[in-house]
């Protein structure tokens, strides 16, 4: 491995801070290291940590609920966000198979019987703290790769779902986001209930919410305050992790990070999620002292992850000792085939990695990273991570090519 990689990790295209770890998945044996224990800005490779920690904390079958409950006044319906970023308005949503507001509205109408909804209250209080992480680049809140993080939103807070679906099909993941996702979702829900947009406001659900069936009500009697009127649930966690990793979906990543916080009784905020993910990583036996997380997506430049933590994490997910963690592999892009690697590993210098490298990529200005799996020429399964955070600002294409050459070199060697 050293002979194959040493000439490649020192090329100028990767800058002067190149940190690398390579290990055997089956044995866990380290095979190559260069600054492997040094915390480095990881960009979207952070999502591997988010995926593993949420699978450990919630399990692959967990579904995120969105509920509607009776408000404090007659005709008031409270929609309670549970943190499902994929929630759709109707069958035309961005995420296939997502829970839908029109289904929830139908349940509410049935539960209310003859009572006509007159007001919608939006309860997004499950999350706390800032809507944007302070370490995000200035263009993230107004750009199309991030957005305000709220416990209630539809379609990842995309403002134009039809256009976003067309762009996604063309390989463009950028999408304009609404500035107040919870109110936008509340207005869509109100429209489905026949409630005017002017009767939508933020608030909180009455305490002691119970299912309507347990509240002693009949369709002819208005359910009491707090009675549950309806509930829809997200796709299972394993699918949400797939979406996050395969599409590098930053909004989904931040939602899943907050699920780790909720599972560990931490505030569902950027800080709470970071602390919870650090704690779960430690519980899994990973070197948590080599991990500092300010967000779950990797948009923050305050994040630090070591390459060796990433290879330890991938080896743990692949060694069978914690089978639920293997769900992170379903969404890993395949070189020259899918996701963020679909148009890479196509040159003569990199084609050895096509189809046999599966990895998560990460990119911010001056930051380029990759971490994943590669099958070598002699059938050995390796995990590798390369993080570099001092690339020349105009060096995107060259840095990606250099990273791909590293993956291809591992694929083409009988590495020992």
C-alpha positions in Angstrom: 0.0 0.0 0.0 2.8 2.4 0.9 4.5 1.9 -2.5 1.2 2.5 -4.3 0.1 5.6 -2.3 3.2 7.5 -1.3 3.7 9.2 -4.7 0.0 10.1 -4.9 -0.7 11.7 -1.6 2.0 14.3 -2.0 1.0 15.8 -5.3 0.5 19.6 -5.4 -3.1 19.3 -6.4 -4.0 18.1 -2.9 -2.3 21.0 -1.1 0.0 20.6 1.9 -2.5 19.2 4.4 -3.2 15.7 3.2 -4.3 13.2 5.8 -4.8 9.6 4.9 -5.9 6.3 6.5 -6.2 2.8 4.9 -7.2 -0.3 6.7 -8.4 -3.9 6.1 -12.1 -4.2 6.8 -12.0 -7.8 7.8 -9.1 -7.6 10.2 -9.1 -3.9 11.1 -5.4 -3.9 10.4 -4.0 -0.4 9.5 -2.2 -0.5 6.2 -1.2 3.1 5.5 -1.4 6.3 7.5 -0.3 9.9 7.0 -1.6 12.3 9.6 -4.3 9.7 10.2 -5.2 10.8 13.7 -5.3 14.5 12.9 -8.7 16.3 12.9 -9.4 17.7 9.5 -12.3 19.7 8.0 -14.3 16.8 6.5 -17.1 18.5 4.5 -19.8 16.1 3.5 -17.9 13.0 4.6 -19.4 14.0 7.9 -22.6 12.3 6.8 -21.0 8.9 7.4 -20.7 9.7 11.1 -24.3 11.1 11.1 -25.5 7.9 9.4 -23.7 5.5 11.7 -24.7 7.4 14.9 -28.4 7.7 14.0 -28.6 4.0 13.0 -27.0 3.2 16.4 -29.3 5.5 18.3 -32.6 5.0 16.5 -32.2 1.7 14.6 -32.9 1.2 10.9 -36.7 0.7 11.3 -37.4 3.9 13.2 -39.9 6.3 11.5 -40.2 10.0 12.3 -43.8 11.0 13.1 -45.7 14.2 12.2 -48.8 14.6 14.3 -52.0 16.7 14.4 -53.7 17.3 17.7 -56.7 19.3 18.8 -55.9 22.8 19.9 -57.0 24.7 23.0 -60.0 26.3 21.2 -62.7 24.7 19.2 -61.8 24.3 15.5 -58.0 24.7 16.2 -55.8 22.0 14.8 -52.1 21.9 15.8 -49.6 20.3 13.5 -46.7 19.0 15.5 -43.4 18.7 13.7 -41.3 15.6 14.6 -38.4 16.4 12.4 -39.2 14.6 9.2 -37.5 16.6 6.4 -39.0 14.5 3.7 -42.7 15.1 4.5 -44.7 15.9 1.3 -47.8 17.9 0.7 -49.3 15.3 -1.6 -48.4 12.5 -4.1 -46.2 15.0 -6.0 -43.6 15.4 -3.3 -39.8 15.5 -3.8 -39.0 12.3 -1.9 -40.7 9.1 -3.3 -42.7 7.3 -0.6 -42.6 10.1 1.9 -45.4 10.7 4.5 -48.0 13.2 3.2 -49.9 16.1 4.6 -53.0 15.2 2.5 -53.1 11.9 4.3 -52.8 13.7 7.7 -55.5 16.1 6.7 -57.9 13.3 5.8 -57.3 11.7 9.3 -58.0 15.1 10.9 -61.3 15.5 9.1 -62.4 12.0 10.1 -61.5 12.6 13.7 -63.2 16.0 13.9 -66.5 14.7 12.6 -68.8 17.6 12.1 -66.4 20.2 13.6 -65.0 22.5 10.9 -61.3 23.4 11.3 -60.9 27.2 11.6 -57.3 27.7 12.7 -54.0 25.9 12.2 -51.3 26.2 14.8 -47.7 25.3 13.8 -45.7 23.6 16.6 -42.1 23.3 15.5 -40.8 23.6 19.1 -39.1 20.2 19.1 -35.9 21.9 17.7 -34.1 24.7 19.6 -31.2 27.0 18.9 -30.2 28.8 15.7 -31.7 27.9 12.3 -28.2 28.1 10.7 -24.9 26.8 12.0 -22.5 29.7 12.6 -19.7 27.9 10.9 -21.5 27.7 7.6 -20.2 29.8 4.7 -22.2 33.0 4.2 -23.9 31.9 1.1 -25.3 28.7 2.6 -28.5 30.2 4.1 -29.4 31.9 0.8 -27.9 29.3 -1.5 -29.4 26.0 -2.6 -27.5 23.4 -0.7 -28.6 24.3 2.8 -31.4 26.2 4.5 -33.2 26.9 7.7 -33.4 23.8 9.9 -36.9 23.3 11.4 -38.8 20.4 13.0 -41.6 20.9 10.5 -41.0 21.3 6.7 -42.1 19.7 3.5 -39.9 18.5 0.7 -36.6 19.5 2.4 -37.9 23.1 2.4 -37.6 23.3 -1.4 -39.7 26.2 -2.7 -40.4 24.8 -6.1 -40.7 21.0 -6.0 -41.5 20.5 -9.7 -38.4 22.4 -10.7 -36.3 20.7 -8.1 -37.3 17.3 -9.3 -36.3 18.2 -12.9 -33.0 19.6 -11.7 -32.3 16.5 -9.6 -32.9 14.2 -12.5 -30.3 16.2 -14.5 -27.8 15.8 -11.7 -28.2 19.2 -10.1 -28.9 19.1 -6.4 -29.1 22.8 -5.9 -32.6 24.1 -5.0 -34.0 27.3 -3.7 -35.4 26.9 -0.1 -38.1 28.7 1.8 -37.0 30.9 4.6 -39.7 29.8 7.1 -40.2 26.0 6.4 -42.5 25.5 9.4 -45.0 28.2 8.4 -44.9 27.1 4.7 -45.8 23.6 5.8 -48.5 24.9 8.1 -50.1 26.9 5.3 -50.0 23.9 3.0 -51.7 21.9 5.7 -54.3 24.6 6.3 -55.1 24.7 2.6 -55.8 21.0 2.6 -58.2 21.6 5.6 -59.9 24.5 4.0 -58.4 27.0 6.5 -57.3 30.4 5.2 -53.5 31.2 5.3 -54.3 34.1 7.6 -55.4 31.7 10.2 -52.0 30.0 10.5 -49.6 30.9 13.3 -46.9 29.4 15.4 -47.7 28.0 18.8 -47.4 24.8 20.9 -49.7 21.8 21.3 -51.7 21.5 24.5 -50.0 19.3 27.1 -50.9 15.7 27.5 -51.7 14.8 23.9 -53.5 11.5 23.5 -54.9 9.5 20.6 -58.4 10.6 19.8 -59.7 7.1 20.2 -58.5 7.2 23.8 -60.1 10.5 24.5 -63.7 9.3 24.8 -64.9 11.2 21.8 -67.2 10.4 18.9 -67.3 11.9 15.5 -70.2 14.1 16.6 -68.2 15.5 19.6 -65.2 17.7 19.2 -62.1 16.0 20.6 -60.7 17.7 23.7 -57.5 19.8 23.7 -54.4 17.7 23.1 -56.3 14.7 21.6 -54.4 13.2 18.7 -56.3 13.7 15.5 -53.9 12.1 13.1 -50.4 10.8 12.5 -48.2 10.1 9.6 -44.7 8.6 9.7 -41.6 9.0 7.5 -39.8 6.3 5.5 -37.8 4.0 7.8 -34.5 5.3 9.0 -32.5 3.1 6.7 -34.1 4.8 3.7 -33.5 8.3 5.1 -29.8 7.4 5.6 -29.7 6.1 2.0 -31.1 9.5 0.8 -28.7 11.5 2.9 -25.6 9.6 1.7 -26.5 8.9 -2.0 -27.8 12.5 -2.7 -25.5 14.2 -0.1 -28.7 15.8 1.2 -27.7 18.4 3.8 -31.2 19.1 5.1 -31.9 15.4 5.7 -28.5 15.2 7.4 -29.3 17.9 9.9 -32.6 16.3 10.7 -31.0 12.9 11.3 -28.4 14.5 13.5 -31.2 15.9 15.7 -32.7 12.4 15.9 -29.5 11.3 17.6 -29.9 14.2 20.0 -33.5 13.3 20.8 -32.6 9.6 21.3 -29.9 10.7 23.8 -32.1 13.3 25.6 -30.0 16.2 24.3 -31.5 19.4 22.9 -32.4 19.0 19.2 -30.1 21.8 18.2 -26.8 22.0 16.3 -24.9 21.9 19.6 -27.0 19.1 21.1 -26.8 17.0 18.0 -23.0 17.4 17.9 -22.6 16.4 21.5 -25.0 13.4 21.1 -23.1 12.2 18.0 -19.8 12.5 19.8 -21.2 10.5 22.7 -22.6 7.7 20.5 -19.3 7.5 18.6 -17.6 6.9 21.9 -20.2 4.3 22.9 -19.4 2.5 19.6 -15.7 2.3 20.6 -14.6 4.9 18.1 -11.9 7.5 19.0 -14.3 10.3 20.0 -11.4 12.5 20.9 -10.6 12.7 17.1 -14.1 14.0 16.4 -15.6 17.5 16.8 -19.0 18.1 15.2 -20.8 21.4 14.8 -23.4 20.0 12.4 -24.5 16.8 10.8 -24.1 17.7 7.1 -20.5 18.8 6.9 -21.4 22.3 5.8 -19.7 23.7 8.8 -16.0 24.6 8.7 -15.9 24.0 12.5 -16.1 20.2 12.1 -13.0 18.1 12.6 -12.8 14.4 11.9 -9.6 12.3 11.6 -9.1 9.8 8.7 -8.5 7.0 11.1 -11.9 7.6 12.8 -13.6 7.3 9.5 -11.8 4.0 8.6 -12.6 2.7 12.0 -16.2 3.6 11.6 -16.5 2.0 8.1 -14.7 -1.1 9.3 -17.1 -1.3 12.3 -20.1 -1.0 10.0 -18.8 -3.7 7.7 -17.5 -6.3 10.2 -20.9 -7.7 11.1 -20.6 -7.0 14.9 -23.3 -4.3 14.6 -25.4 -5.3 11.6 -27.7 -2.3 11.9 -24.8 -0.1 11.0 -24.2 -1.8 7.6 -27.2 0.3 6.4 -24.8 3.1 5.6 -23.4 1.2 2.6 -26.7 1.1 0.7 -26.4 4.7 -0.3 -22.7 4.9 -0.9 -22.0 6.2 -4.4 -20.3 3.8 -6.8 -17.4 5.0 -8.9 -18.4 5.8 -12.5 -21.9 4.7 -11.8 -24.0 6.6 -9.1 -24.3 9.6 -6.8 -21.5 12.0 -6.5 -19.1 9.5 -8.2 -21.3 9.0 -11.3 -19.0 11.0 -13.6 -15.7 10.2 -11.9 -13.1 7.4 -12.4 -13.5 7.8 -16.2 -9.9 8.5 -17.2 -7.1 6.1 -18.0 -5.4 7.0 -14.7 -8.5 6.2 -12.6 -10.6 3.6 -14.5 -9.2 0.8 -12.3 -11.5 2.1 -9.6 -14.7 2.2 -11.7 -17.3 -0.1 -10.1 -15.1 -1.2 -7.2 -14.7 2.1 -5.3 -17.8 3.0 -3.2 -17.3 6.2 -1.3 -18.8 9.4 0.2 -17.2 12.5 -1.1 -17.0 16.0 0.5 -16.3 19.4 -1.0 -16.1 22.9 0.3 -13.9 25.7 -1.0 -10.3 24.5 -0.4 -11.6 21.3 1.2 -11.8 17.9 -0.6 -12.4 14.6 1.0 -13.4 11.0 0.3 -14.0 8.0 2.5 -15.4 4.6 1.7 -14.6 1.1 0.5 -12.5 -0.4 -2.3 -12.1 -4.0 -3.5 -8.5 -4.7 -4.5 -7.2 -6.7 -7.4 -6.6 -9.7 -5.1 -10.1 -9.5 -3.6 -9.3 -7.8 -0.4 -11.8 -5.3 1.0 -10.2 -2.1 2.2 -11.6 1.0 3.8 -9.8 4.3 3.1 -10.2 8.0 3.9 -8.4 10.9 2.4 -9.0 14.4 3.8 -7.4 17.6 2.6 -8.3 21.1 3.6 -5.7 23.3 2.1 -6.3 22.9 -1.7 -5.9 26.0 -3.9 -9.3 27.7 -4.3 -9.3 27.1 -8.0 -8.1 23.5 -7.8 -11.4 21.6 -7.7 -10.9 19.5 -10.9 -7.3 18.7 -10.2 -8.0 17.7 -6.5 -10.8 15.4 -7.5 -8.6 13.7 -10.1 -5.9 13.3 -7.5 -8.3 11.7 -5.0 -9.6 9.4 -7.7 -6.1 8.3 -8.5 -5.6 7.2 -4.9 -8.8 5.1 -5.0 -7.8 3.6 -8.4 -4.3 2.7 -7.1 -5.8 0.8 -4.2 -8.2 -1.0 -6.5 -5.4 -2.0 -8.9 -2.9 -3.3 -6.4 -2.5 -6.5 -4.5 -2.2 -4.4 -1.4 -0.4 -5.7 1.7 
